[in-house]
Structures are given as structure tokens and as C-alpha cells.
């Protein structure tokens, strides 16, 4: 433990307080797998940069909609092979795991291709456009005995692991209220992935998945939901808010996201004996501010080598190497259920997308 100032502990893989967080493992220690990437856009660039900086995983191939885009990506990251189609990528017998980094509307067909080719899959959030697609992929992965996981990377971050452990230990008493928002402004353009129905756009799928997944990780699936949205001219949600209700627990979660405004991007969990604040941006490597009644507030900070994607990447490598088909931190069934919850929110808000 290294105290940087009263109430502030600098941590990471170090001992913290009177214990060591055994649940956070060094991403560099994960077994090495050979990865292929479907998609050569911005998120693929960010994640693979992190993969190479903070893990020992190997990128061996990339597939994109054009050979030129794929080759440029392969050249940047030193991948041995570049393919101008997704079909060629999944046929590469050197690829063990496929990371799907395309727009929402192509998640389902891309993951299906990979699973049918016998590849394990890590797929960007939101997992699919709707629950039907998610359930079909879950069934296919189970039938083939393949690993499948939504890339909800925030669940694996040290501060989120610490949050769940603190809650489970009863540090703040019974958790009763959670709020989180994720919004930043994008100019309206119906041709972008943010605002295009054909590309699976909308604040809910692009950003709302973060506060929703966080709420479900803490409280489980809600017993009821009430939601509202402001629609963009293209018909997708420019902003939405929802109350997730847990009457049997006496708890509620308020979740919000937006494309048309920038929001604080912070989160708060309040319990019967205290609260935990997650400063902005709550979904990235950051800190916990823990205020327990009768005690001095405590701030826990974390340093990561990369931007934090390394923790989910290492989780995939460990589970696949162990012959497991999912992660208990982000189970496939929970992903499918969350997609159903988002279907309900969209239905309440009058939002439909191609494929529904």
C-alpha cells in the first residue's frame, strides 16, 4: 500500500488496505492467443493499440470491407495477413480468437461467420441490435463449444471490480440507488453510425449500454422499467432515460445517455450505510470515492498500463486457454437478457431498427 495523501491509496496490482485484490490479475501474465480482427475502424485501432501495449497477445490477421483498409491496418500493427473480406479472415487457420469491431448492424452476421468457422469471439458492445440476434449467437456458440463474450470492458476494470467487492462485503449496507449517465454531443448526420437506423444507431445502443450494464452488474435484471426518449429526425434516440425498478429489493437505478448533449458521465451508488461515487468518466479507468457513515471518506485510484481494454482481453485469453466458453464477469445469458431489456426500452420509446 502506498499512501499518496490522507484517504488516497495508489493501487493497481499492489496490496491495498489489509488485503490484496486477487481478482485483478496482471494482463501481461495471461496465456498468449492468436487474434484476428474484423473491422479496421476507430475502436479496432484503439483496442489493438491497447492489446499490444499492455498484453502479450498476438494480432495475426485483420479483415475489412476492402483489401486496402485491411492492409493499412495490418501494416500499422504488424499483422502478418490482411484480408478484403470477413469470410477470408475467419477461414485463417492461424486465428484462434476473432474480435468483432464493426458497426452494430453487422455484429450478428460477423460473429455468426466466426462461430461457424470454429473461432472464439469477443464482440463489441452493444452485442447485437436486438435480443433475437443475441440469443441465436448464444445458441450457436453453445452448440459449437466456443467462447463468446460481449466486449463490455468496463466490467473488468479494477475500480469496477473493487466496487462489486465492496458492495458484496456490505461496506455501504444494502445498495438501494444507482445513477449513471453517458452522453456527449455529436452533430446530427443521418449517414453516421450514431444517427443511422440502418447502422444500428441511437444513444441507447451506442452509450446507454454502459450505465445499463453497470446497473445490472450491481442489482441484477430489473423487475420493471419505465423509459422515455427524444428522437432524432432519423428516428433513432438522440437521448433516453430509464428507471430500472427493483421493488423486491427496495431499489432503483436511473440510467441516461445522449448523442445530442454532453452529460457529466459520472455514477453514484447509494446504500443504507454509505455511498460510492465514480467520478467522470465512470466507464473508464478512474477512481472510487467511498463515503461510509461514521468514517472519513476514502478515495481509491488506479493506474493502468493501457486504456483499460487489457483487462477484458486478458480475461478472454485466460478463459479460452482454460477451455471455458464464457466469462462469469460478463456471462452470455446476461448479455442476451440485457439486449432484451434494451428491446423493451426501445419499444416503450417507439424506436424501431431494421431487423426488428
Buried (B, 14 or more C-beta within 10 A) or exposed (E): EEEEEEBBBBBBBEEBEEEEBEEBBBBEEBEEBBBBBBBBBEBBBBBBBBBBEBBBBBBBBBBBBEBEBBBBBBEEBEBEBBBBBBEBBBBBEEBBBBBBBBBBBBBBEBBBBBBEBEBBBBBBBBBBBBBBBBBBBBEBBBEBEBBBBBBBBBBBBBBBBBBBBBBEEEBBBEBBBBBBBBBBEBEBEBEBBBBBBBBBBBBBBBBBBBBBBBBBBBBBBBEEBEBBBBBBEBBBBBBBBBBBBBEEBEBBBBBBBBBBEEBBBBBBBBBEBBBBBBBBBBBBBBBBBBBBEEEEEBBBBBEBBBBBBBBBBBBBBBBBBEEEBBBEBBBBEBBBBBBBBBBBBBEBBEBEBEBE
